[in-house]
Amino acid sequence: MVSGLFHSRLLRKVYPGALWQVETLERTVYLTFDDGPHPEITPWVLETLKNYDAKATFFCIGNNIDKYPETYQQILQAGHVTGNHTNHHVNGWKVTTEEYLKDVEACAHYFETPLFRPPYGRMKRSQFETLKTRYKNVVMWSLLSRDYYAGLDIRQSMRFLKLNTVPGSIIVFHDSSKAEKNLKEMLPEYLRFLKEQRYEMKSLPA
């Protein structure tokens, strides 16, 4: 997990101007969920967040919004914020800038948002420079839960999250089938920890 933190710090030099952490003097953190909406997992996340008086930001895939519009509406009705996560979960390193931006715009067809997060955290510099002009914030992260990883050592991951959580942290989880098993074990424990440590859990400023 230390390597994950190092990876984050290294990428900060590659994408200057991206939002990695919120500058705040308040005891506040920012939970984020990628790759939804999912018709079963996203409602579970929403109910779990509600139990801890937590708000979050959901970075949604346009194709999933198209398939599950009711679930997307549930996110909004619960008072959470949504951000663009491309239309087909595109890896920016593997496509041209034109193709990438076209896919981002296809997602933007479903909703307006000032927030964008690149799938895998991967963008070409040319893609990033254009997106910075179109979105208020290109959002990355402070802490990555790695809940999508099948071989995850959950105890180690939880220790990593707890030890490195600070005011302004942006934390990534995933409301996806790939992450479901780990997410359902990790998220309630992490939310309990945040409440015990008297952190307020907010959506990112939109």
C-alpha positions in Angstrom: 0.0 0.0 0.0 3.0 2.3 0.5 3.6 1.9 -3.2 0.1 3.2 -3.9 0.8 6.3 -2.0 4.1 6.7 -3.8 2.3 6.2 -7.1 -0.1 9.0 -6.2 2.8 11.4 -5.3 4.6 10.6 -8.5 1.5 11.3 -10.6 1.1 14.7 -8.9 4.2 15.8 -10.8 2.8 14.5 -14.1 -0.6 16.3 -13.7 0.0 19.7 -12.1 -3.2 21.5 -11.4 -5.3 18.4 -10.9 -7.1 18.1 -7.6 -5.4 15.6 -5.3 -6.5 16.9 -1.9 -8.8 19.7 -0.7 -7.1 22.5 1.2 -9.1 22.8 4.4 -8.6 23.6 8.0 -11.8 21.6 8.9 -11.8 18.0 9.9 -13.4 17.0 6.6 -12.7 14.2 4.1 -14.1 13.5 0.7 -15.3 10.0 -0.2 -15.5 9.2 -3.9 -16.9 6.2 -5.8 -16.0 5.2 -9.3 -17.5 3.2 -12.2 -21.2 3.2 -11.3 -24.0 3.5 -11.3 -24.6 -0.2 -10.5 -28.2 -1.4 -9.9 -27.3 -3.4 -6.8 -24.1 -2.1 -5.4 -24.8 1.6 -5.7 -28.0 1.4 -3.7 -26.1 -0.5 -1.0 -23.5 2.2 -0.9 -26.1 4.9 -0.7 -27.8 3.2 2.3 -24.4 2.6 4.0 -23.5 6.3 3.6 -26.9 7.3 4.9 -26.3 5.3 8.1 -23.2 7.4 8.8 -24.5 10.8 7.7 -22.0 10.8 4.9 -22.1 12.5 1.6 -19.9 11.5 -1.3 -19.0 12.1 -5.0 -19.9 9.5 -7.6 -17.8 9.5 -10.7 -20.2 7.8 -13.2 -19.7 6.1 -16.5 -22.1 7.4 -19.1 -22.9 4.0 -20.5 -23.9 2.9 -17.0 -26.2 5.9 -16.6 -27.8 4.9 -19.9 -28.4 1.4 -18.6 -29.4 2.3 -15.1 -31.0 5.8 -15.1 -33.1 5.0 -12.0 -30.0 4.2 -10.0 -28.4 7.4 -11.1 -31.4 9.4 -10.0 -31.1 7.7 -6.6 -27.6 9.2 -6.2 -28.9 12.7 -6.9 -32.0 12.2 -4.7 -29.8 11.2 -1.8 -28.0 14.6 -2.0 -24.7 13.4 -3.5 -22.6 14.9 -6.2 -21.7 13.3 -9.5 -18.7 13.6 -11.9 -17.8 12.5 -15.4 -15.8 9.3 -15.6 -16.0 9.0 -19.4 -18.6 7.1 -21.4 -16.9 3.7 -21.6 -14.2 3.7 -18.9 -11.5 4.6 -21.4 -7.8 4.4 -20.6 -6.4 7.6 -21.9 -3.0 6.2 -22.6 -4.4 3.7 -25.1 -6.4 6.1 -27.4 -5.8 9.3 -29.2 -6.7 12.6 -27.6 -9.5 13.1 -30.1 -11.0 9.7 -29.3 -10.7 10.3 -25.5 -12.3 13.7 -25.5 -15.1 12.4 -27.7 -15.8 9.7 -25.1 -15.7 12.3 -22.3 -18.2 14.4 -24.2 -20.5 11.4 -24.8 -20.7 11.0 -21.0 -21.4 14.7 -20.6 -24.5 14.2 -22.7 -26.2 12.6 -19.7 -25.5 15.3 -17.1 -23.6 18.5 -16.4 -20.8 18.6 -13.9 -17.7 20.6 -13.2 -15.9 17.5 -12.1 -14.0 14.9 -14.1 -11.9 11.9 -13.1 -9.9 9.8 -15.6 -10.4 6.1 -15.4 -7.3 4.4 -14.0 -5.9 7.9 -13.3 -4.4 7.7 -16.8 -4.4 10.6 -19.3 -2.0 11.8 -21.9 -0.7 15.3 -21.2 -2.6 16.7 -24.2 -5.9 15.2 -22.9 -5.3 16.6 -19.4 -4.5 20.1 -20.7 -7.7 20.2 -22.7 -9.8 18.8 -19.8 -8.4 21.5 -17.4 -10.1 24.1 -19.6 -13.4 22.3 -19.7 -13.8 21.3 -16.0 -13.5 23.2 -12.8 -11.5 20.2 -11.4 -9.8 17.2 -12.8 -10.1 15.1 -9.7 -7.5 12.5 -8.7 -7.1 11.2 -5.2 -5.1 11.2 -1.9 -5.9 7.6 -0.9 -6.7 4.6 -3.1 -8.5 1.7 -1.3 -7.7 -0.8 -4.1 -11.0 -2.5 -3.4 -11.1 -3.7 -7.0 -8.1 -5.9 -6.4 -9.1 -9.6 -6.0 -6.0 -10.5 -4.0 -6.2 -7.5 -1.6 -5.1 -7.9 1.9 -8.0 -6.1 3.5 -6.4 -5.7 6.9 -3.4 -4.1 5.4 -5.5 -1.8 3.2 -7.6 -0.7 6.1 -4.4 0.1 8.2 -3.1 2.1 5.2 -6.3 4.2 4.9 -6.6 4.9 8.6 -3.0 5.9 9.1 -2.9 8.2 6.1 -6.3 9.9 6.4 -5.9 13.6 7.0 -8.2 16.6 6.7 -8.9 17.2 3.0 -8.2 13.6 1.9 -9.9 12.4 -1.3 -10.5 8.7 -0.9 -11.4 6.3 -3.8 -13.7 3.3 -3.6 -15.6 1.6 -6.4 -19.4 0.8 -6.7 -18.7 -2.0 -9.2 -19.1 -5.7 -9.3 -15.3 -6.2 -9.4 -15.0 -4.4 -6.0 -18.1 -5.6 -4.4 -16.7 -8.2 -2.0 -13.9 -6.0 -0.7 -16.1 -2.9 -0.6 -18.7 -4.4 1.5 -16.2 -5.4 4.1 -14.1 -2.2 4.0 -16.6 0.7 3.6 -18.6 0.2 6.9 -15.3 -0.2 8.9 -13.8 2.9 7.3 -17.0 5.0 7.9 -17.0 3.9 11.6 -13.4 5.0 11.8 -14.2 8.4 10.3 -17.1 8.9 12.7 -15.0 7.9 15.7 -12.3 10.3 14.6 -14.9 13.0 14.2 -14.4 13.6 10.5 -17.2 15.1 8.5 -17.8 13.3 5.2 -18.7 15.7 2.4 -19.2 15.7 -1.4 -16.5 17.5 -3.4 -17.3 21.2 -4.0 -19.1 21.4 -7.4 
